[in-house]
Amino acid sequence: MSGLEILDTGPLSLIQDLGRTGHLRSGVGVSGAADRRSLKLGNRLVGNDEGAAGVEVLLGGLSIRAQQQATIAFTGAPAQAYRDGIPVGHSSVIDLRAGQTVRLDYAPSGLRTYLTVRGGIVVPEILGSRSTDTMSGIGPAPLEPGVFLPIGPSPTTFSAVDLAPVPPMANETLAIRVVFGPRADRFTNPETLLQGRWAISTDSDRIGARVDRVGADELLRRTDDTELPTEGVALGSIQVPPSGQPVVFLADHPITGGYPVVGVVEDADIDRLGQARPGQHIQFVGA
């Protein structure tokens, strides 16, 4: 068979593009890459349209074998890649001959590495997207060893660069910009969201980044315990359950919810949250 053969997947490897839009009325969320910026960069490096499907790799550990000539790139979390045992560059163009293997180490920082391939991964689309939605189960199954990923026709354009000069990804405290509302008035102390630091919980996933309070700063307190009618929630919404520990909705978030939303993360910072590791500190700041 042609394409890329999966030899190992690491903790979790999923096919992702930029998601399925236009189906919220039917109850289907957008999903797509948790770090859209990194997927777009990888596609630009290999000459694809920015929305072509690639592989989102949690932490690292992916191993593939090329069954045909292929041009690939790794972006996002800086896991070291090896072609036939020899290190190759991150955020750079990598050419493979048929039979060559590529293996990813585990990333020292960041959470998700993206594999893009010239021509894109062309598994069947569902509702206009090849993304795996882990909440609804729509889209391709998580990758397993022995799976073959078909590659689409090579595009007619080429990238102007072989290496993208991206800033290093570190495990430092992230400043995440927030716009308050629409339900900030449901809290007696919404401003406490911006005070002190929070840590990404080990319970976080593609649905949401749960955060735990660091230090002695107070949690968010509701004005009363009455529940809101279910209402729509957007990507980046900061929903607060009765515990007072916020959840920031990520790519596979539900499209409705009943807990109040104290604020929404600015779109430009959602990709950064998608790369935040469990235990990493964040500080919410007013936009």
C-alpha positions as CSV (number, residue, x, y, z in Angstrom):
1,M,0.0,0.0,0.0
2,S,1.1,3.6,-0.6
3,G,1.0,6.5,1.9
4,L,2.3,6.5,5.5
5,E,2.2,3.4,7.7
6,I,1.7,4.0,11.4
7,L,4.2,1.9,13.4
8,D,3.5,3.5,16.9
9,T,1.2,6.3,18.0
10,G,2.5,7.4,21.4
11,P,-0.2,8.2,24.0
12,L,-2.7,9.5,21.4
13,S,-2.5,10.4,17.7
14,L,-5.5,11.9,15.8
15,I,-6.2,13.1,12.3
16,Q,-7.1,16.8,12.4
17,D,-7.7,19.6,10.0
18,L,-9.3,23.0,10.8
19,G,-12.6,21.4,11.7
20,R,-16.2,21.2,10.4
21,T,-18.0,24.5,10.3
22,G,-21.6,25.3,9.6
23,H,-23.2,22.5,11.6
24,L,-23.8,24.0,15.1
25,R,-27.6,24.2,14.4
26,S,-27.5,20.4,14.1
27,G,-25.6,20.0,17.3
28,V,-22.2,19.2,15.7
29,G,-19.2,21.2,17.0
30,V,-16.3,22.4,14.9
31,S,-13.5,20.3,16.5
32,G,-10.2,20.5,14.5
33,A,-6.6,21.0,15.6
34,A,-6.2,22.2,19.2
35,D,-3.3,24.4,18.0
36,R,-4.5,25.7,14.7
37,R,-1.5,27.9,14.2
38,S,0.9,25.0,14.3
39,L,-1.1,22.9,11.9
40,K,-1.3,25.9,9.5
41,L,2.4,26.4,9.7
42,G,3.1,22.8,8.9
43,N,0.9,22.8,5.9
44,R,2.5,26.0,4.6
45,L,6.0,24.3,4.9
46,V,5.0,21.4,2.7
47,G,3.1,23.5,0.2
48,N,-0.5,22.5,1.2
49,D,-3.5,24.6,1.7
50,E,-3.5,25.6,5.4
51,G,-6.6,23.5,6.1
52,A,-5.2,20.2,4.9
53,A,-5.5,17.3,7.3
54,G,-2.5,16.2,9.3
55,V,-1.8,14.2,12.5
56,E,-2.0,15.7,16.0
57,V,0.4,13.8,18.3
58,L,-0.1,14.1,22.1
59,L,3.3,14.5,23.8
60,G,5.2,12.5,21.1
61,G,6.1,8.8,20.5
62,L,4.8,8.7,16.9
63,S,6.6,6.4,14.5
64,I,5.8,6.1,10.8
65,R,7.2,4.4,7.7
66,A,6.9,6.0,4.2
67,Q,5.5,3.6,1.6
68,Q,6.1,6.2,-1.1
69,Q,8.2,9.3,-1.6
70,A,6.8,11.9,0.7
71,T,7.6,15.4,2.0
72,I,6.6,16.0,5.7
73,A,7.1,18.6,8.5
74,F,6.7,18.5,12.3
75,T,5.5,21.7,14.0
76,G,4.0,22.6,17.4
77,A,5.5,21.0,20.5
78,P,9.3,20.5,19.7
79,A,9.6,16.7,19.9
80,Q,12.9,15.7,18.3
81,A,12.3,13.7,15.1
82,Y,14.7,11.0,13.6
83,R,14.8,9.8,10.0
84,D,16.3,6.4,10.0
85,G,17.8,7.2,13.3
86,I,19.4,10.5,12.3
87,P,18.0,13.7,13.9
88,V,16.1,16.1,11.6
89,G,15.0,19.6,12.2
90,H,11.7,20.8,13.8
91,S,9.5,23.2,11.8
92,S,11.5,22.2,8.7
93,V,10.9,20.3,5.5
94,I,11.8,16.6,5.6
95,D,12.0,14.5,2.5
96,L,11.4,10.8,2.7
97,R,12.1,7.9,0.3
98,A,9.9,4.8,0.2
99,G,10.9,2.6,3.1
100,Q,12.4,5.3,5.3
101,T,11.1,5.6,8.9
102,V,10.6,8.6,11.1
103,R,10.3,8.5,14.9
104,L,9.4,11.2,17.3
105,D,10.8,11.6,20.8
106,Y,8.7,13.0,23.6
107,A,8.5,16.7,23.7
108,P,10.3,18.6,26.5
109,S,7.8,21.4,26.4
110,G,4.4,21.9,24.8
111,L,1.8,19.2,24.5
112,R,0.9,18.6,20.8
113,T,3.1,18.0,17.8
114,Y,1.7,18.2,14.3
115,L,2.7,16.0,11.4
116,T,1.9,17.4,8.0
117,V,2.6,15.8,4.6
118,R,2.6,17.3,1.1
119,G,-0.8,16.4,-0.4
120,G,-2.5,16.1,3.0
121,I,-4.0,13.0,4.7
122,V,-7.0,12.1,2.5
123,V,-9.2,9.8,4.6
124,P,-12.9,10.2,3.9
125,E,-14.5,13.5,5.0
126,I,-17.5,13.5,7.4
127,L,-19.6,16.7,7.2
128,G,-16.8,18.4,5.3
129,S,-13.9,17.6,7.6
130,R,-11.4,14.9,8.4
131,S,-11.1,15.9,12.0
132,T,-11.6,13.5,14.9
133,D,-14.0,14.9,17.5
134,T,-13.2,13.1,20.8
135,M,-16.4,14.3,22.5
136,S,-19.0,13.3,19.8
137,G,-17.0,10.4,18.2
138,I,-17.4,12.0,14.8
139,G,-14.5,11.5,12.4
140,P,-11.7,9.0,12.0
141,A,-10.8,6.6,14.9
142,P,-7.7,7.4,16.9
143,L,-4.7,6.0,15.0
144,E,-3.3,2.6,15.7
145,P,-0.2,0.6,14.6
146,G,-0.7,-0.9,11.2
147,V,-3.0,1.8,9.9
148,F,-2.1,3.3,6.5
149,L,-2.7,7.0,5.9
150,P,-3.3,7.8,2.2
151,I,-1.7,10.9,0.8
152,G,-3.4,13.2,-1.6
153,P,-2.1,14.6,-4.9
154,S,0.9,16.8,-4.6
155,P,-0.1,20.5,-4.9
156,T,1.4,22.6,-7.6
157,T,2.9,25.2,-5.3
158,F,6.0,24.9,-3.1
159,S,6.9,26.6,0.2
160,A,9.3,29.5,-0.1
161,V,11.3,28.3,3.0
162,D,12.7,25.0,4.3
163,L,12.8,26.1,7.9
164,A,10.3,28.3,9.9
165,P,12.0,30.5,12.5
166,V,9.4,29.9,15.3
167,P,10.0,31.1,18.9
168,P,10.9,28.4,21.4
169,M,8.1,26.8,23.4
170,A,8.8,26.8,27.1
171,N,7.0,25.5,30.2
172,E,6.9,29.0,31.8
173,T,3.8,30.7,33.1
174,L,1.4,31.7,30.2
175,A,-0.4,35.0,30.2
176,I,-3.8,34.3,28.7
177,R,-6.0,37.3,27.7
178,V,-9.7,37.2,28.7
179,V,-12.8,39.3,27.9
180,F,-15.3,39.2,30.7
181,G,-18.9,38.1,30.1
182,P,-21.4,37.1,29.2
183,R,-22.3,35.8,32.8
184,A,-19.7,37.6,34.9
185,D,-22.6,39.1,36.8
186,R,-23.4,35.6,38.2
187,F,-20.3,35.9,40.4
188,T,-19.6,37.9,43.5
189,N,-15.9,38.2,42.7
190,P,-15.3,37.8,38.9
191,E,-12.1,39.8,39.2
192,T,-10.4,37.0,41.2
193,L,-10.0,35.2,37.9
194,L,-7.2,37.7,37.1
195,Q,-5.6,37.4,40.5
196,G,-2.7,35.0,41.2
197,R,-2.0,31.9,39.1
198,W,-3.8,28.8,38.0
199,A,-2.3,25.4,37.0
200,I,-3.5,23.2,34.2
201,S,-5.1,20.1,35.7
202,T,-4.3,16.5,34.8
203,D,-8.0,16.1,34.0
204,S,-7.6,18.4,30.9
205,D,-8.1,17.1,27.4
206,R,-9.2,18.3,23.9
207,I,-12.7,19.2,25.4
208,G,-11.4,21.6,28.0
209,A,-8.4,22.8,30.0
210,R,-9.4,22.5,33.6
211,V,-7.4,24.8,35.9
212,D,-6.7,24.5,39.6
213,R,-5.9,27.4,41.9
214,V,-2.2,27.9,42.8
215,G,-1.6,29.4,46.2
216,A,-4.1,31.0,48.6
217,D,-6.1,33.3,46.2
218,E,-9.8,32.7,46.4
219,L,-11.9,30.7,44.0
220,L,-14.8,32.1,42.0
221,R,-18.1,32.4,44.0
222,R,-21.5,32.5,42.4
223,T,-24.1,35.0,43.5
224,D,-26.6,32.1,44.0
225,D,-27.0,28.4,43.2
226,T,-29.7,28.6,40.7
227,E,-28.9,27.1,37.3
228,L,-29.0,28.9,34.0
229,P,-31.1,27.7,31.1
230,T,-28.8,25.8,28.7
231,E,-27.2,28.3,26.3
232,G,-24.6,28.2,23.5
233,V,-20.9,28.3,24.5
234,A,-18.0,29.3,22.2
235,L,-14.5,28.1,21.8
236,G,-12.5,29.7,24.6
237,S,-15.4,30.1,27.0
238,I,-14.4,29.9,30.7
239,Q,-17.2,27.9,32.3
240,V,-17.3,27.7,36.1
241,P,-19.0,24.7,37.8
242,P,-20.1,24.8,41.5
243,S,-16.5,23.9,42.6
244,G,-15.3,27.4,41.5
245,Q,-12.5,25.8,39.4
246,P,-12.8,27.1,35.8
247,V,-12.8,25.0,32.6
248,V,-11.6,26.7,29.4
249,F,-13.3,25.1,26.4
250,L,-11.0,23.8,23.7
251,A,-11.4,22.3,20.2
252,D,-13.9,19.5,21.1
253,H,-16.0,21.5,23.6
254,P,-19.8,21.0,23.8
255,I,-21.8,23.6,22.0
256,T,-24.2,24.3,24.8
257,G,-23.9,24.4,28.6
258,G,-25.7,25.3,31.8
259,Y,-22.9,26.5,34.0
260,P,-22.2,30.3,33.9
261,V,-19.4,31.6,31.6
262,V,-17.4,34.2,33.4
263,G,-15.3,35.2,30.4
264,V,-13.9,34.1,27.0
265,V,-10.2,33.7,26.1
266,E,-9.1,35.8,23.2
267,D,-8.9,33.7,20.0
268,A,-5.2,34.4,19.6
269,D,-4.4,32.7,22.9
270,I,-6.5,29.6,22.5
271,D,-3.7,27.8,20.5
272,R,-1.3,28.6,23.3
273,L,-3.7,27.0,25.8
274,G,-3.9,24.0,23.5
275,Q,-0.2,23.5,24.1
276,A,-0.2,23.9,27.9
277,R,0.9,20.9,29.8
278,P,-0.6,19.5,33.0
279,G,1.0,21.3,35.9
280,Q,1.9,24.4,33.8
281,H,0.9,27.7,35.4
282,I,-1.2,30.3,33.6
283,Q,-2.2,33.8,34.6
284,F,-5.4,35.3,33.2
285,V,-5.1,38.9,32.2
286,G,-7.7,41.4,31.1
287,A,-7.8,41.9,27.3
